[in-house]
Amino acid sequence: MVICPTSVVFNWENEIEKFAPNLKYLVLSGVERKTQFKNIPKYDVIITSYALVRRDIEELKKHEFRYVILDESQNIKNATSQTSRAVKELRARHKLALSGTPIENRLEELWSIFDFLMPGFLFDANEFNYRYVNPIVEKEDKAVERRLKGQIFPFILRRMKRDVAKDLPDKIESVAYCELTAEQKDLYLQVLDSTKEELFKSIETVGLEKSRMSIFSALLRLRQICCHPRLYDKEGTLGINESGKFEHLQEMLEEIISEGHRILLFSQFVGMLDIIKSWLETKGIKHEYLSGATKNRQEVVERFNNDPTIPIFLVSLKAGGTGLNLTGADYVIHYDPWWNPAVEDQATDRAYRIGQTKKVFVYRLITKGTVEEKIQRLKSKKRSLVDSVISIDRNIAKTLTFQDIKDIFSV
């Protein structure tokens, strides 16, 4: 069983499909997960989130797992939390804890992780405080520090950044998978159903070539819903105000900003940038904003580059995807990736260019089980073909076949 933050569940799913497609896996999520508990023994890997383990522990502890793996195990750093108590009730022959930050604030957090791995190995919490925390933290006793290190050293596999620097690329690109909320999913399927009928009628009547505008209009509506229902329902008459992708983004931004990084966030939808801007304002997070309506472009750019206290720059892909030098940022987020990799690359290169001294991390947010994921797969499949056949702009949309259209608009 793998337990991870909600935002990472889809990454595990994706990595299994990519590197171990022979493994049968079950993702426990949503209300329907309750019907799946009885099927757990039929799968090789069970994936769930910390949030759900708290609720499902009575069912989950009925099973014995070969391994229980905690990803981002700092989530159990508070030994008295419900999450921490729940994972420690799970039965497993082997346990692993993965973390880049096993100690975020206090030494006691390390005790909580070892209490999951090997209960009693670092004594109980009070004894650990007496033997280690007080001498190390309060008295800065190096001998006790070495003793603790010697005790835990055989059980930790660690590579420092300096050890792996030669293996790391200068630009690290990842896909962050998101999930539709229940209401958002209902709306998406409703629009998909009506759109598909209208679209295939058009292709049948006037042919694929003459239907391309209809195809892009249909995709636009579905992509808007993936980003945020308010982009599709501008008047708010449907009353759907939540977006799984937007919630995922909020978690990402808070984490990245808390670690002292700075972000370029691109979207093709100015309306989406406005929604994000509004949220940043309510949170009191300083930011800059650039769209086609921005008059003082250079002033805005210089303000971001010269003021390290501004952690985020919202940029319209069309208005700011080229011609800007924004090396103050070391994270790039594409909120709504699209067909043309060259356009995304140009936008990313606002940060990844001469003058950049840090590694640049690039994230593309993709909503699972939607046209966004279908387009992403198609883009990966056709990228090399398009590079050699079409032109330097690599606009994959120009090569769409009828079969591609059917795949994209399938549920």
DAMOCOR-V471585 format. One line per field, one symbol per residue. psi: psi as a letter, one per 20 degrees, with the letter a starting at -180 (. if undefined). A space follows every 10 residues. Layout:
# DAMOCOR-V471585
psi=???
This chain:
# DAMOCOR-V471585
psi=ppprqgiigh gggghghghm iippqppoqr hihhiigiig iiqgppprrh hhhghjhhgh iiqpqgqppo pliiikhohi qhgghghiiq pqhqqqppqi mhoggqhhhh ghghhggnpi gkargghggg hggghgghil ohghghgggh higijpoppq hhhihhiprh oopqpoqrqq rghggggghg hgghggghgh gghhgirggi jhhhghgghg ghhghggphi hgmhikhiko jqpgghgggg gggggghhjj rqppoqqioh hghhgggggh ghikpqrrpp ahipgmghgg ghgghiniio iqopppgghj irjqoljiqj pppohnqago hhggggghih hnrpipirqp ppppppppka hghgggghgg highghhhgf ahilnhhijp rhhgggggjq .
